[in-house]
Amino acid sequence: MSSTMNEDNSSHTTRVADMLPELPDEAIQDASQDDSVEWAQGMLEYYPPGTIHEMSDYGITLQIISEDTARCISVYDHGYCMFMLQMVITTFNQAGLTLEVDPHTVLRPYEASEEQEPRNEVPQTTINEAFAIEVV
C-alpha cells in the first residue's frame, strides 16, 4: 500500500492490485501449469504460519498465513516485479489458494544498481521463460 499527500494535505492510497498488469494468455497458461500449482500448495503446507518467504529474484516477499493463505507483504515498484506478482496470484488462484495483496503489501521503491543501465530491461519473452518457482 502506498500513500501520498496531495496539495490540499489529504492523502490518497494506491492499491497495489490496481497497478498489476493484465497477463497475456501465454503467461496465464505458464502460471497455471501443474508444477507451479504444486509449488504454491507445497510452500503453504511446508512453512508454518508467520514464516517469511523471500522471492528475491522476483522482488516479492510473502508471509505464510495458513495452509491455504499467504500475503504479499512487499513488492518492488518495477514492471518485472509487478508482472511476477500477478503470475504468483494467478498460480494461487489456479491452486484454489488465497494470496492477499491489499492492504498488506508495501510498494518498495526500485533503484537500479550502478552496474545496471536502463537499456538492460528484461525482454517480455525472457519474463515468460523465467517463471519457475522453487521452494527452498
VOBA-1610 file (N, C-alpha, C; in pm, whole numbers, padded with zeros to 5 digits, always signed):
BEGIN
Met+00085-00116+00000Met+00000+00000+00000Met+00090+00123+00000Ser+00054+00219-00079Ser+00132+00341-00089Ser+00040+00459-00062Ser+00088+00554+00013Ser+00006+00672+00043Ser+00089+00795+00014Thr+00027+00892-00049Thr+00096+01017-00079Thr+00009+01133-00036Met+00071+01247-00011Met-00003+01366+00030Met-00029+01452-00093Asn-00153+01497-00109Asn-00190+01589-00215Asn-00163+01731-00169Glu-00175+01828-00260Glu-00152+01967-00224Glu-00247+02015-00115Asp-00368+01957-00109Asp-00465+02001-00008Asp-00448+01924+00124Asn-00333+01861+00144Asn-00298+01785+00264Asn-00385+01662+00287Ser-00462+01620+00188Ser-00534+01494+00201Ser-00448+01385+00140Ser-00469+01265+00186Ser-00388+01156+00131Ser-00477+01066+00047His-00417+01002-00049His-00489+00901-00126His-00402+00776-00127Thr-00466+00664-00136Thr-00396+00537-00128Thr-00396+00471-00265Thr-00282+00422-00306Thr-00270+00348-00430Thr-00275+00200-00396Arg-00371+00133-00453Arg-00383-00012-00432Arg-00284-00083-00524Val-00205-00171-00468Val-00109-00247-00547Val-00183-00331-00651Ala-00294-00391-00613Ala-00370-00474-00707Ala-00411-00395-00831Asp-00437-00266-00816Asp-00474-00183-00930Asp-00356-00154-01022Met-00236-00174-00973Met-00115-00146-01050Met-00065-00269-01127Leu-00119-00386-01096Leu-00071-00509-01157Leu-00114-00518-01304Pro-00025-00570-01389Pro-00058-00579-01531Pro-00156-00693-01560Glu-00224-00681-01671Glu-00306-00792-01719Glu-00210-00890-01787Leu-00225-01017-01757Leu-00135-01117-01814Leu-00183-01161-01951Pro-00089-01178-02045Pro-00126-01237-02173Pro-00163-01385-02152Asp-00237-01442-02246Asp-00283-01581-02233Asp-00168-01678-02208Glu-00054-01657-02275Glu+00060-01747-02258Glu+00112-01745-02114Ala+00116-01628-02054Ala+00162-01616-01916Ala+00063-01683-01820Ile-00066-01668-01847Ile-00167-01734-01764Ile-00150-01885-01772Gln-00125-01936-01890Gln-00101-02080-01907Gln+00024-02123-01830Asp+00130-02044-01837Asp+00252-02076-01764Asp+00227-02078-01614Ala+00155-01980-01564Ala+00127-01969-01420Ala+00033-02078-01372Ser-00040-02140-01464Ser-00140-02241-01428Ser-00090-02383-01445Gln+00036-02400-01483Gln+00091-02534-01502Gln+00095-02611-01370Asp+00087-02742-01381Asp+00084-02827-01262Asp+00202-02804-01169Asp+00323-02785-01224Asp+00440-02766-01137Asp+00430-02636-01058Ser+00372-02532-01117Ser+00353-02406-01045Ser+00249-02421-00935Val+00140-02490-00966Val+00035-02515-00867Val+00090-02598-00752Glu+00168-02701-00785Glu+00228-02786-00681Glu+00325-02706-00595Trp+00399-02611-00655Trp+00488-02525-00578Trp+00410-02446-00474Ala+00302-02382-00517Ala+00223-02298-00426Ala+00164-02383-00313Gln+00107-02497-00347Gln+00048-02584-00245Gln+00156-02634-00149Gly+00269-02675-00204Gly+00378-02728-00122Gly+00437-02623-00030Met+00450-02500-00078Met+00504-02393+00005Met+00415-02369+00127Leu+00285-02359+00105Leu+00193-02331+00215Leu+00182-02447+00313Glu+00200-02569+00264Glu+00198-02686+00353Glu+00330-02699+00430Tyr+00440-02655+00370Tyr+00573-02672+00429Tyr+00601-02571+00540Tyr+00573-02444+00513Tyr+00609-02338+00608Tyr+00501-02320+00714Pro+00542-02299+00839Pro+00442-02268+00943Pro+00393-02124+00931Pro+00273-02096+00982Pro+00220-01959+00978Pro+00319-01859+01038Gly+00327-01743+00974Gly+00416-01637+01019Gly+00550-01636+00948Thr+00584-01746+00882Thr+00713-01756+00812Thr+00715-01661+00693Ile+00831-01600+00671Ile+00853-01510+00557Ile+00919-01591+00446His+00866-01579+00326His+00925-01645+00209His+00970-01536+00112Glu+01100-01519+00101Glu+01159-01413+00018Glu+01180-01467-00124Met+01118-01402-00220Met+01135-01437-00361Met+01221-01327-00423Ser+01348-01325-00384Ser+01436-01213-00418Ser+01456-01195-00568Asp+01454-01302-00645Asp+01469-01289-00790Asp+01352-01216-00853Tyr+01239-01214-00785Tyr+01118-01150-00836Tyr+01084-01022-00763Gly+01159-00987-00658Gly+01133-00865-00584Gly+01007-00873-00500Ile+00971-00994-00456Ile+00847-01018-00383Ile+00878-01083-00250Thr+00808-01041-00144Thr+00819-01104-00013Thr+00680-01148+00030Leu+00668-01277+00063Leu+00541-01333+00108Leu+00550-01369+00255Gln+00436-01370+00322Gln+00426-01421+00458Gln+00318-01529+00458Ile+00352-01643+00515Ile+00257-01754+00521Ile+00157-01726+00633Ile+00029-01740+00603Ile-00077-01717+00699Ile-00135-01850+00747Ser-00159-01943+00654Ser-00216-02074+00687Ser-00183-02171+00574Glu-00239-02290+00579Glu-00213-02388+00474Glu-00280-02353+00342Asp-00367-02251+00343Asp-00431-02212+00217Asp-00422-02062+00187Thr-00346-01989+00270Thr-00339-01844+00251Thr-00198-01790+00279Ala-00155-01700+00193Ala-00032-01623+00214Ala-00067-01479+00182Arg+00020-01389+00225Arg+00000-01249+00188Arg+00132-01195+00134Cys+00119-01107+00039Cys+00236-01038-00014Cys+00258-00918+00078Ile+00374-00916+00144Ile+00400-00805+00234Ile+00485-00696+00169Ser+00552-00728+00058Ser+00622-00622-00017Ser+00652-00667-00159Val+00658-00568-00247Val+00695-00589-00387Val+00763-00461-00434Tyr+00865-00476-00518Tyr+00931-00359-00574Tyr+00843-00296-00681Asp+00846-00165-00687Asp+00772-00088-00785Asp+00850-00091-00917His+00840-00203-00985His+00911-00226-01110His+00824-00319-01195Gly+00820-00297-01323Gly+00735-00374-01413Gly+00752-00524-01401Tyr+00877-00569-01397Tyr+00903-00713-01388Tyr+00847-00770-01258Cys+00869-00701-01146Cys+00823-00749-01016Cys+00670-00752-01011Met+00607-00651-01066Met+00461-00647-01068Met+00405-00758-01158Phe+00472-00782-01269Phe+00433-00891-01359Phe+00443-01025-01284Met+00553-01045-01214Met+00572-01171-01143Met+00473-01187-01028Leu+00438-01079-00961Leu+00336-01087-00856Leu+00203-01130-00917Gln+00169-01076-01031Gln+00044-01118-01098Gln+00051-01265-01138Met+00168-01312-01177Met+00186-01455-01209Met+00163-01540-01084Val+00220-01499-00971Val+00204-01575-00847Val+00057-01575-00804Ile-00010-01462-00816Ile-00153-01455-00783Ile-00231-01553-00870Thr-00200-01557-00999Thr-00267-01649-01091Thr-00242-01794-01051Thr-00120-01825-01012Thr-00087-01961-00967Thr-00168-01997-00842Phe-00173-01907-00746Phe-00250-01932-00624Phe-00398-01954-00659Asn-00453-01871-00744Asn-00593-01887-00784Asn-00617-02023-00849Gln-00526-02063-00937Gln-00538-02192-01005Gln-00532-02307-00905Ala-00456-02290-00797Ala-00441-02393-00695Ala-00555-02391-00592Gly-00646-02294-00603Gly-00753-02282-00506Gly-00705-02222-00373Leu-00597-02147-00379Leu-00537-02085-00261Leu-00561-01934-00266Thr-00532-01868-00155Thr-00550-01723-00147Thr-00416-01654-00129Leu-00391-01554-00211Leu-00275-01466-00193Leu-00330-01326-00171Glu-00322-01280-00046Glu-00372-01146-00012Glu-00269-01042-00056Val-00321-00933-00113Val-00233-00825-00154Val-00268-00700-00074Asp-00371-00631-00113Asp-00409-00509-00042Asp-00492-00544+00080Pro-00479-00475+00189Pro-00399-00356+00214Pro-00262-00386+00273His-00217-00509+00265His-00095-00552+00334His+00035-00519+00262Thr+00032-00511+00132Thr+00155-00501+00053Thr+00216-00362+00057Val+00345-00358+00091Val+00421-00233+00086Val+00489-00226-00050Leu+00463-00118-00121Leu+00526-00095-00251Leu+00662-00034-00225Arg+00766-00109-00257Arg+00903-00065-00229Arg+00959+00007-00352Pro+01025+00121-00330Pro+01085+00192-00445Pro+01197+00108-00506Tyr+01200+00106-00638Tyr+01303+00032-00709Tyr+01415+00126-00748Glu+01536+00087-00715Glu+01653+00164-00753Glu+01750+00070-00824Ala+01780+00100-00949Ala+01872+00017-01026Ala+02012+00030-00969Ser+02084-00080-00967Ser+02222-00074-00920Ser+02306+00004-01021Glu+02422+00049-00977Glu+02507+00131-01064Glu+02553+00055-01187Glu+02570-00077-01175Glu+02616-00155-01290Glu+02505-00170-01393Gln+02380-00163-01348Gln+02267-00184-01437Gln+02227-00053-01500Glu+02218-00052-01632Glu+02175+00067-01704Glu+02033+00043-01755Pro+01957+00149-01778Pro+01819+00134-01823Pro+01803+00050-01949Arg+01903+00047-02035Arg+01887-00031-02158Arg+01888-00181-02132Asn+01922-00222-02009Asn+01927-00364-01975Asn+01792-00418-01927Glu+01682-00358-01970Glu+01549-00406-01931Glu+01531-00549-01980Val+01456-00628-01905Val+01432-00767-01939Val+01325-00774-02047Pro+01353-00839-02161Pro+01252-00851-02265Pro+01135-00936-02217Gln+01017-00911-02272Gln+00895-00982-02232Gln+00911-01133-02249Thr+00979-01178-02356Thr+00994-01323-02377Thr+01075-01386-02265Thr+01171-01314-02210Thr+01251-01365-02100Thr+01167-01378-01974Ile+01075-01285-01952Ile+00989-01293-01835Ile+00909-01421-01840Asn+00851-01455-01955Asn+00771-01576-01966Asn+00855-01700-01943Glu+00978-01700-01992Glu+01065-01816-01975Glu+01118-01826-01831Ala+01123-01713-01759Ala+01183-01710-01627Ala+01089-01757-01517Phe+00961-01776-01544Phe+00867-01809-01439Phe+00880-01955-01402Ala+00963-01980-01304Ala+00978-02113-01246Ala+01016-02090-01101Ile+00929-02129-01013Ile+00950-02101-00872Ile+00991-02229-00801Glu+01085-02216-00712Glu+01134-02332-00639Glu+01121-02308-00489Val+01071-02408-00419Val+01061-02397-00273Val+01197-02432-00215Val+01248-02345-00130Val+01380-02367-00070Val+01362-02413+00072
//
